[in-house]
Amino acid sequence: MAEEPSTSIDDISYDEARQQLTVTFTGGQTFIHLGVPSGIYAALIAAGHRGSFYAERIRGSYRRA
């Protein structure tokens, strides 16, 4: 099955050593979250609706840099 692009998220990167998740939205905003476990990153990548997953599981749960 082909991966569906997110309509709200433009780019996602993860630094496993630092547990640092960087999310860039289509509007140009970039947020860096600290202390994000690799399992949350993997779940975000696998999520059918990445914008919703981010809003529900990451945005208010992990400190921003």
N, C-alpha and C positions, 0 to 999 in steps of 0.2 A: 504494500500500500504506500502511495506517495505521501510525503510529509506535507501537511497543510501549513501554509505560512500564516503567521499571526498578523492580525490587522492592527494591533496596537504595539507590538514589540518588534523592533527592527533588528536587534542584535543581543546576544547573550554570550557572556564569557565567564569562565570560572577558573580561579587559581586555587587548586586543591591544597597546596602547601599552606596557604594563608587562609583558606576557607572564605575566600572573597568572591562574591558574585557581582558581576557588573551587568546591568540591564539598560539598554538604550531603547527608548520608545520612538515610534514613528514621528512624533512631534519634535524630536531632537533632545529631549531630556534624558540624562544618564544618571542612574542611581547605583551606588556601590554599597552593597550590604556585607557586613562582617559577621563571622561566626556561622556561616551557612554550611551545614553538613553536606557532604557529597551526595547523599541520598536525596536531599531536597533538590539539589541541582539536577540530578538524574530524573527525578519526578517532573520537574519543570520542563525539561527537554522532551519528555515522553507525553506530557499533557496534551490533550486534544484542544484545549482552549488555554493557551499559555497566559494570556492577559488575565483571565479569571483566576487561574492558579496563582499567579503572582499576587493579585489583589487579596485573595483569601488566605494564602499560606506563607507569604514572604513579606509583603509591604509593612505590616504592623508587627511582625514577629522578630525581625532581625534589625539590629542597629545599622544606621547608615553612616558612612564615612563622611 
